[in-house]
Amino acid sequence: DGTGGIEILGLSQVSVKKASDIFKIMHRTNQNRHITETHCNRASSRSHAIFIINVIVTRKTADGEITKRGRLNLVDLSGSEGIKRSGASGIHAVEASIIGKSLLSLGRVIRSLVGKEKHVPYRESKLTRILSDSLGGE
């Protein structure tokens, strides 16, 4: 939409007041993940799960209010079996290809950061763009 954000289909944002609400949401979303059987794994996840928890705490002091902000990313990456080895075909082969590309992009970003390269390819995938500030981006 021109705002510089990342469009992710099916993304939802939920405000919570207590930690137990977070665990309920994580459990519910885990049940919605795409899982299929491959030759390598009986229950191979076919989607990444990323939970971004933004914590905002506001406290009143004698001088006014102090607001502290923090962010926690919880990431469960999907399986990355090779297409031939896994026996994937049709839509499962397409999923495996997309998963592989995003994991390769993540590997390139990490290698660039470790090598202290001038250019870090965060924009190669949605996964690396979402996690850029946690991986070392500004």
HELIX and SHEET records of a PDB file:
HELIX    1   1 ALA A   19  GLN A   31  1                                  13    
HELIX    2   2 ILE A   83  SER A   86  1                                   4    
HELIX    3   3 ILE A   91  VAL A  114  1                                  24    
HELIX    4   4 TYR A  122  GLU A  124  5                                   3    
HELIX    5   5 LYS A  126  ILE A  130  1                                   5    
HELIX    6   6 SER A  132  LEU A  135  1                                   4    
SHEET    1   A 2 ILE A  35  THR A  36  0                                        
SHEET    2   A 2 SER A  44  SER A  45 -1                                        
SHEET    1   B 2 ALA A  49  THR A  61  0                                        
SHEET    2   B 2 GLY A  64  ASP A  76 -1                                        
END                                                                             
